[in-house]
Amino acid sequence: MRNIFLNRAIAEAVIKEMELDPNVVLIGEDVVNRGGGMSAFLGVYNKFPERCLDMPIAESGYGHFSNGAALCGLRPVVDFMFSDFLALPFDPIVNGAAKFHYCSLGKSPVPIVYVAANGGRGTYDGVGSGCNHSQTSEAWFMNVPGLKIVAPYYPEDACGLMRSAIRDNDPVLFLYHEGSLGLKQEVPDEINPIPLNRAAKVLAEGDAATVVAIQSMVPLAVKAAKQLAEEGIKVDLIDPRVLIPLDIEKIADSLKKTGKLIIVTEEHTRGSFAGEILRQLTEMDITMFRKSPKVLGALNTPIASGYGEAYIMPHTEDIVKAVRDLI
């Protein structure tokens, strides 16, 4: 076992897949000098300088360029730094990569991974990066058939899921959380690929309620579950890890047991991925709900700068209160 940071886990996954497949390349701004804008790829250039391509500040342009590389047989890992910046390559991702395989009648797969830091540091009461650098983007893309969306929190999950994302023949949007870049975790010496299907992980078990925590909310939900357990209230805590394809069966199995559901997310609740989880569960079997579900998310306002960001985000005490209210 060893301790590694989240950015080391991501870089390690890319290095391992580059060692196994000569078609894997790294594309993005500052990937040569700084290991990417958020230093998520430190050490990759040192090992594979000929397969790291530095890009200008032109996300739409190198989004299209990366799609072409994928169509020509390469497996690009493409760094866009902040997920807010995904608005710029929205066209090559949504109207390009997500459609090529389908429009070519299955002849042209697009094995590409788009990487970006999701959310903001203010989530954990730190200094936030403001409304153009602290947004979550998973809901922007969930309406697009052809895309997969990965959203891990812990380093081991990020490494294992990144390895699978690189091997996947479909375009994958890989979102790591900005606030977890300094997170350190004890991990095995060798981290194997984690399949993107059936990827949800149960972090705590109980029958009082089901708590689904999306990405940055996972550590807050873990604290809430421990606090509730001290009061004799035990909950099922589930980290989806992969949003598309969503492991809805694991969530449904828990809900059948508890009858009560709380979804906590850093997203704004209007149009959030939490609503998609509720839709799928309701269509499966509405009788699983013995109480009306609750969704906790950011308030309906642009993300504030500095410490203001924390004021609109859910906190551990909000999760604890929601569980108490439900039971």
Rosetta blueprint (number, residue, H / E / L):
1 M L
2 R E
3 N E
4 I E
5 F E
6 L H
7 N H
8 R H
9 A H
10 I H
11 A H
12 E H
13 A H
14 V H
15 I H
16 K H
17 E H
18 M H
19 E H
20 L H
21 D L
22 P L
23 N L
24 V E
25 V E
26 L E
27 I E
28 G E
29 E L
30 D L
31 V L
32 V L
33 N L
34 R L
35 G L
36 G L
37 G L
38 M L
39 S L
40 A L
41 F L
42 L L
43 G L
44 V H
45 Y H
46 N H
47 K H
48 F L
49 P H
50 E H
51 R H
52 C E
53 L E
54 D E
55 M L
56 P L
57 I L
58 A L
59 E H
60 S H
61 G H
62 Y H
63 G H
64 H H
65 F H
66 S H
67 N H
68 G H
69 A H
70 A H
71 L H
72 C L
73 G L
74 L L
75 R E
76 P E
77 V E
78 V E
79 D E
80 F E
81 M E
82 F E
83 S H
84 D H
85 F H
86 L H
87 A H
88 L L
89 P L
90 F H
91 D H
92 P H
93 I H
94 V H
95 N H
96 G H
97 A H
98 A H
99 K H
100 F H
101 H H
102 Y H
103 C H
104 S L
105 L L
106 G L
107 K L
108 S L
109 P L
110 V L
111 P L
112 I L
113 V E
114 Y E
115 V E
116 A E
117 A E
118 N E
119 G L
120 G L
121 R H
122 G H
123 T H
124 Y H
125 D L
126 G L
127 V L
128 G E
129 S E
130 G L
131 C L
132 N L
133 H L
134 S L
135 Q L
136 T L
137 S L
138 E H
139 A H
140 W H
141 F H
142 M L
143 N L
144 V L
145 P L
146 G L
147 L L
148 K E
149 I E
150 V E
151 A L
152 P L
153 Y L
154 Y L
155 P H
156 E H
157 D H
158 A H
159 C H
160 G H
161 L H
162 M H
163 R H
164 S H
165 A H
166 I H
167 R H
168 D L
169 N L
170 D L
171 P L
172 V E
173 L E
174 F E
175 L E
176 Y E
177 H E
178 E H
179 G H
180 S H
181 L L
182 G L
183 L L
184 K E
185 Q E
186 E E
187 V E
188 P L
189 D L
190 E L
191 I L
192 N L
193 P L
194 I L
195 P L
196 L L
197 N L
198 R L
199 A L
200 A L
201 K E
202 V E
203 L E
204 A E
205 E L
206 G L
207 D L
208 A L
209 A L
210 T E
211 V E
212 V E
213 A E
214 I L
215 Q H
216 S H
217 M H
218 V H
219 P H
220 L H
221 A H
222 V H
223 K H
224 A H
225 A H
226 K H
227 Q H
228 L H
229 A H
230 E H
231 E L
232 G L
233 I L
234 K L
235 V L
236 D E
237 L E
238 I E
239 D E
240 P L
241 R L
242 V E
243 L E
244 I E
245 P L
246 L L
247 D L
248 I H
249 E H
250 K H
251 I H
252 A H
253 D H
254 S H
255 L H
256 K H
257 K H
258 T H
259 G L
260 K L
261 L E
262 I E
263 I E
264 V E
265 T E
266 E E
267 E E
268 H E
269 T L
270 R L
271 G L
272 S L
273 F H
274 A H
275 G H
276 E H
277 I H
278 L H
279 R H
280 Q H
281 L H
282 T H
283 E H
284 M H
285 D L
286 I H
287 T H
288 M H
289 F L
290 R L
291 K L
292 S L
293 P L
294 K E
295 V E
296 L E
297 G E
298 A E
299 L L
300 N L
301 T L
302 P L
303 I L
304 A L
305 S E
306 G E
307 Y H
308 G H
309 E H
310 A H
311 Y H
312 I H
313 M L
314 P L
315 H L
316 T H
317 E H
318 D H
319 I H
320 V H
321 K H
322 A H
323 V H
324 R H
325 D H
326 L H
327 I L
